[in-house]
Amino acid sequence: MTTYPEPVWVDFVLGNTTGLKIPAHAAALKQAGADFLTQAFQRFGSLPLTNAVVSITRCESFPGGNSGHKVLLSVQYAEPAPGLHNDLFVKFSRDFDDAFRDRRRYELEAEVRFGTLTRQPDFPISVPIAYFADFEHASGTGLLITQRIAFGSGDIEPMHPKCMDQALSSPLEYYRSVVLTLARLVAAHKSGRMSSQVEALFPFDPVAAAADDAIPFDEAPLGERVDRYAAFAARSPQLLPPNIASPSFIQRLRRDVARYRRHEAAVKRFLQS
């Protein structure tokens, strides 16, 4: 069994972008209180300097996800205004109680950069409004606070469980929506309607991209994995669609896995070109 190092507990870190002392977990957020939220929202540009968060009315742990802790946060403002949301969602990158989940703490770093990008005027797709986002790269500790989505309210669908596409009435429609939304975002960038901040926040290095996530196995261990899959398909065919459990598919899989491993670098250069 793989073991992971126990997380080193921290309460606050300095954000690389805002320079603010940001809380690393829910208890630290409660300790920092409304004063921190006021300063953070104002620094991020989501709250005018003439307004303030005056109180936290809810700070409740939210289970789920595959990395850091999440919190349902509700606040009150000195001056309520249209477009200011009282109900917010907090994502921490860290889970100090679970080394397995904490190992994925750097996943939030790109979400933090994306949250910053969504503050641009006329952002081309609908996303939860970002109220604050920052990250300390050295420790992998970050914080993202957004508008909370009211799942199941009005024309917003209920929250669907992860990895349960078979429970959807029409999974293809969901994937089509995701792909079309991504296409709108890409089109806005490629047509010049988004600022150069995109390149600053998400620099693209084709050489690094082609080398990323290299297959860690040679052909023999990969073949062993295909053999294990074939044995599973033969033992429990009811758990797999017939087209990916047939002997012909498994034979093709065994051949293609080996071919891809031999030509991995060339394939990746083509995909990233």
N, C-alpha and C positions, 0 to 999 in steps of 0.2 A: 504494500500500500504506500502511495506517495504521501509524504508528510511535508508540511509547510511551516516556515519559521513563525513563531508567535509574534503578532504585531506589537510594535513598541508604542505604548500609549502616549498620545499627546492631546492636549486640550485645545490649543490655539496654534496657528501657523501664520506666517506673513504671506499674503497672496502675491504672486509674481506680477500681476497686472495692476491691481489697485493699491498695493502696499498696505492694505488694511490687515489688522489682526483678525483672522477669520476662525470661527469655531469649527472643531473637527468632529463633533458629535452632538447629539440632542441636548445633553445636560449642559454642555458649554454654550449652546445657543440660548438656552433658558437663562443661563448666568449672564450672558452678554445683553440679553433683553432688547427692549424697544430702542434703546439708545444706539446699539449696534445696527439694528435694522434701518433706522433713520439714516445713519452715516453711510451704510452700505448702499441703500437704494439711491441716496443722493449722489454718491460717488459714481455709481453705475449709470445714472441718468434716468432712472425710472421714477424718481420722486422729486418734485421741485424743492429748491432750497427753502421756500416759504412754507413748506408742509413738513409733517413729522409723523412717525409711528408713535402712538402714545401708549399702546398696551398690546400684549399678546393674550388672546382669549382662548387659544387652543394650541397645544403642542403635543401631538399624539403620534406615537410610533406607528408606522404603516408597514406591514409585512409584504414581502414579495421582492422580485428582482433577483439578480444573481451576483450582486457585488455589495456596495455599501448600504448603510441604513437610509431609510426614507421616513419623512415626517409630514403629517398633515398639520399645517400651520394656519392659524387665523389671527388677524390683527385688526386694530382700530387706528384710524388716522385722525390727526387733529382737525383736518378739513376733508371730509369725504368728497370725492369728485368723480364724475363719469370717467370710466377707464381705469380707475384705481380698484384693484381687487382686494377684498378682505380675506378671501380663502385662497391660500397658497400651498404649493407643494415643494418640499425640500428634499434634495438628494445630497447625501454625503458620499464621498468616494470611499470612506473607510468603514470597516466593520471590525472593531477591536476585539470583539468576542468570538470571531470565527476566522481562523487563519485561512481557510479555504476560500471564503468570500473576499477577504481582505487582499488576497493575492491579485485580484482583478481591479485594484484601486485606480490604475492608470486609465481604465476605460472612460472615466468621467472627464478626463482632460480634453478630449475632442468635443464632448458635449458642452463643456464650459466655453470653448472657443466658438462653437456654433451659437450658443446663447448670446454671446457678444455680437456675433454677426447679425442675428435677427433684430437687433435694435436699429438697424438701418431703416430709414424711411422707405415706405413702399416695398417692404420685403415681399418677394413674389408668391410666397405660399403661406397658408395659415398654420401658425404654431402657437403653443402657449406663450404668453408674454413673459419675457425674462425680466425679473426684478433685480437679480444679482447673480454674478458668476465669477468665480476666481479659483485659482489652483496654485499650490506650491509644488513644483515639479520634483524638488529634491526628496521630499517625503511621500509624494503621491497623495497628498491631502488636498481635497477640494470641496467646494460648496456650490450648489446650483439651486436657486430659488425662482420658481415660476408661478404663473397663474395656475390654479388647480382646475383641471377639466371636470366638468359636472357630468360624468358618465351616466347615461340613462335618463338624462333630462332634456326635454324639448326634442330637437332633431339629432341629438348626440346619442350614439348607440351605447348600450351597456358595455362595461369593461369585459373584454373577452380573455379567457385564460391563455397564457403562452403555450405554444406547442400543442394546440388542440384544434388544428385546422379542420379535422374531421367533424367537429361539432358545429361548424359554420354551415349555413344553408347553401351558400355559394362562395366557396373560398376564392375562386378566380376573380370575382368582383373586387375583393379586398386587395389582391395582388395588383390588379389593373389600376386601382386607385393609387397605390403606393408608387408604381412605376410612372404613372402620368404626373404625379406630384413631383417626383424627382426630375422628370423631363422639364417641367416648368422652371424648376430651380436652375438646372443646367443651362437652359435656353436664356434665362435672364443673365447668367454669368457670361456666357459666350457671346451674347449680343452687346455686352458692355453696359447693361443697365444696373449692374452691381459694382460697387467701388473696388479699388485695388486692395481693400482690406481683405478680400477673399484670399489673394495670394500671400498676404502677410500672415493670416491666421492658418491657412492650409497650404503651405508651400509644397509643390510637387517635384520630386526628384525621381525621374524614371528609372535610374540605375538602382536607387535604394528600393523603389517599389518592386522592381523585378526580383530583387534579392530577398524581399521580405517573406517571412513565413515559409521558409524552405522546408521541403519534405524531409523529416529527420530519419528516414529509413532507406536502406538499400532495397534492391529488387527482391531479395530472398525474404526479408521480414514482411514486405508488402504482400508477397505471395502467400505467406502464412496467414495473414489477416484475411485475405480473400478466401482461403481454405476454411477459416473459422466461420466466415459469413456463409459459405456454401453449406457447412454443417448445420448452422442455425436454420437456414432456409429449408433444409431437408427435414429437420427435427420439428420445426414449428411453422409450416407453410401457411397456417391460418392467420399468422401475424403479419404477413407481407402481401402486397398486391402480386398477383400471379406473374405479371410481366417482369418483375425484378427478382423473382425466385426461380425462374425457369433455368434449366441447364444451359440453354443457348446464351442467355444473358450472362450467367456466371462465367461461361467460357470467354465471352467477349470482354467482360470486366477484367478477368485475369490477364488477358492480352493487353488491354488498353492501359491498365495500371502500370505494367512494366514499360510500355512504350512512353507513357507520360513521364515516368521517372527518368528514363534515358534522355529525353528531350526537354526536361523541365525548364532549363535556362532559355532555350529558343522559344518555347511556348510563351513564357512570361515576357520575354522581350517583345514578342508580337502583341500580346494583350496590352502592354503598357506603352506601345509606340503611338 
